[in-house]
């Protein structure tokens, strides 16, 4: 994917704002949410002149933002980040143009490492690579300069960007690797995230994944359920994030494929706090359609609530992101 970004300080940043005029057309539009009320008085931009405890900063953001404005607080950050103090700047409780920026620092050097918030995002540029994913249930993109594949240790802007309703959010860093940036994004608090395009209530929790299931066990169970025509059990293999985006029918229909036997499966490969598992299997009969008789899929498995489930599956593993 291509994106142009302006230089920023060595930071990982989450920013919330009105969306830019140029939007990512490689992903489907995110679900719309009701517009925020316009009657609330907008305070002047606010900046804290001294470091603030992280919990106090996010509490202030939540109390300042009008209803309907997304507040994407991290639940996981790299261990070298100092969470006892953050800088909160550009805090605006304007229902039409909300802003907040939270900056995190290194606990050892004091260097800016992470910046998060709501705010404008530059349009795509010709010198960036990109990865499509989902964050808080909506399409998102991780973009970074292609040059990082040749020198991942250099300082260069990595950015995760997504839109919730009409508000654009981003997480940025010039020092944190793409793998860790994805983990920050994938681990954001889900409170207030957009409603799924396809609401779904599980009818067979435990039909595929149990609380003690490992990622590779979930993938093996998904293949074992093929041919059994138990769609609800099959859907228990998949994360709510994926079901809410694509709907239960396409994923549940895996249960109606011919029976299958696993022929090979690589050990889990960690990426972004999740596990990639490359698995091959053979169908007992020709499945027809887009399926080949001997498929190979790379499954991305991670925590979905209290157990491991599948968030994505592709024809090739994701590269480790610089």
ChimeraX attribute file (.defattr): number of C-alpha atoms within 10 A of each C-alpha:
attribute: neighborCount
match mode: 1-to-1
recipient: residues
	/A:1	18
	/A:2	19
	/A:3	20
	/A:4	18
	/A:5	19
	/A:6	9
	/A:7	9
	/A:8	13
	/A:9	18
	/A:10	21
	/A:11	26
	/A:12	31
	/A:13	28
	/A:14	29
	/A:15	27
	/A:16	29
	/A:17	26
	/A:18	21
	/A:19	20
	/A:20	16
	/A:21	9
	/A:22	10
	/A:23	16
	/A:24	20
	/A:25	7
	/A:26	12
	/A:27	14
	/A:28	11
	/A:29	14
	/A:30	20
	/A:31	17
	/A:32	14
	/A:33	15
	/A:34	9
	/A:35	14
	/A:36	17
	/A:37	13
	/A:38	12
	/A:39	9
	/A:40	13
	/A:41	10
	/A:42	17
	/A:43	12
	/A:44	11
	/A:45	14
	/A:46	14
	/A:47	14
	/A:48	13
	/A:49	9
	/A:50	9
	/A:51	14
	/A:52	16
	/A:53	14
	/A:54	20
	/A:55	13
	/A:56	14
	/A:57	19
	/A:58	20
	/A:59	11
	/A:60	13
	/A:61	20
	/A:62	17
	/A:63	10
	/A:64	18
	/A:65	23
	/A:66	22
	/A:67	16
	/A:68	18
	/A:69	29
	/A:70	25
	/A:71	23
	/A:72	26
	/A:73	23
	/A:74	17
	/A:75	13
	/A:76	15
	/A:77	19
	/A:78	14
	/A:79	9
	/A:80	12
	/A:81	20
	/A:82	19
	/A:83	16
	/A:84	14
	/A:85	19
	/A:86	25
	/A:87	20
	/A:88	28
	/A:89	18
	/A:90	18
	/A:91	23
	/A:92	23
	/A:93	25
	/A:94	22
	/A:95	21
	/A:96	17
	/A:97	17
	/A:98	25
	/A:99	27
	/A:100	26
	/A:101	23
	/A:102	24
	/A:103	22
	/A:104	26
	/A:105	23
	/A:106	17
	/A:107	16
	/A:108	9
	/A:109	11
	/A:110	11
	/A:111	15
	/A:112	22
	/A:113	25
	/A:114	27
	/A:115	25
	/A:116	25
	/A:117	29
	/A:118	31
	/A:119	22
	/A:120	19
	/A:121	24
	/A:122	13
	/A:123	15
	/A:124	16
	/A:125	14
	/A:126	11
	/A:127	15
	/A:128	20
	/A:129	20
	/A:130	18
	/A:131	15
	/A:132	16
	/A:133	19
	/A:134	22
	/A:135	23
	/A:136	23
	/A:137	24
	/A:138	25
	/A:139	21
	/A:140	25
	/A:141	24
	/A:142	27
	/A:143	25
	/A:144	30
	/A:145	22
	/A:146	17
	/A:147	14
	/A:148	20
	/A:149	13
	/A:150	9
	/A:151	11
	/A:152	17
	/A:153	13
	/A:154	12
	/A:155	16
	/A:156	24
	/A:157	26
	/A:158	30
	/A:159	26
	/A:160	27
	/A:161	25
	/A:162	27
	/A:163	28
	/A:164	29
	/A:165	22
	/A:166	19
	/A:167	25
	/A:168	22
	/A:169	28
	/A:170	27
	/A:171	26
	/A:172	29
	/A:173	27
	/A:174	25
	/A:175	23
	/A:176	23
	/A:177	22
	/A:178	26
	/A:179	18
	/A:180	18
	/A:181	28
	/A:182	24
	/A:183	19
	/A:184	24
	/A:185	26
	/A:186	23
	/A:187	20
	/A:188	18
	/A:189	16
	/A:190	17
	/A:191	11
	/A:192	14
	/A:193	20
	/A:194	20
	/A:195	16
	/A:196	21
	/A:197	16
	/A:198	14
	/A:199	12
	/A:200	13
	/A:201	9
	/A:202	12
	/A:203	12
	/A:204	15
	/A:205	15
	/A:206	14
	/A:207	19
	/A:208	24
	/A:209	27
	/A:210	17
	/A:211	12
	/A:212	10
	/A:213	15
	/A:214	19
	/A:215	25
	/A:216	22
	/A:217	15
	/A:218	23
	/A:219	26
	/A:220	18
	/A:221	18
	/A:222	24
	/A:223	23
	/A:224	17
	/A:225	23
	/A:226	22
	/A:227	17
	/A:228	15
	/A:229	17
	/A:230	17
	/A:231	21
	/A:232	20
	/A:233	23
	/A:234	27
	/A:235	30
	/A:236	26
	/A:237	29
	/A:238	26
	/A:239	20
	/A:240	25
	/A:241	21
	/A:242	20
	/A:243	24
	/A:244	17
	/A:245	20
	/A:246	14
	/A:247	17
	/A:248	21
	/A:249	11
	/A:250	10
	/A:251	18
	/A:252	21
	/A:253	17
	/A:254	20
	/A:255	22
	/A:256	16
	/A:257	20
	/A:258	19
	/A:259	18
	/A:260	20
	/A:261	15
	/A:262	17
	/A:263	12
	/A:264	12
	/A:265	17
	/A:266	12
	/A:267	13
	/A:268	17
	/A:269	15
	/A:270	15
	/A:271	20
	/A:272	21
	/A:273	19
	/A:274	21
	/A:275	22
	/A:276	27
	/A:277	22
	/A:278	23
	/A:279	21
	/A:280	18
	/A:281	18
	/A:282	19
	/A:283	20
	/A:284	14
	/A:285	11
	/A:286	13
	/A:287	15
	/A:288	10
	/A:289	6
	/A:290	6
	/A:291	12
	/A:292	12
	/A:293	16
	/A:294	16
	/A:295	14
	/A:296	21
	/A:297	18
	/A:298	21
	/A:299	26
	/A:300	25
	/A:301	28
	/A:302	24
	/A:303	19
	/A:304	14
	/A:305	10
	/A:306	10
	/A:307	18
	/A:308	28
	/A:309	32
	/A:310	28
	/A:311	21
	/A:312	18
	/A:313	16
	/A:314	12
	/A:315	12
	/A:316	12
	/A:317	15
	/A:318	14
	/A:319	9
	/A:320	13
	/A:321	20
	/A:322	23
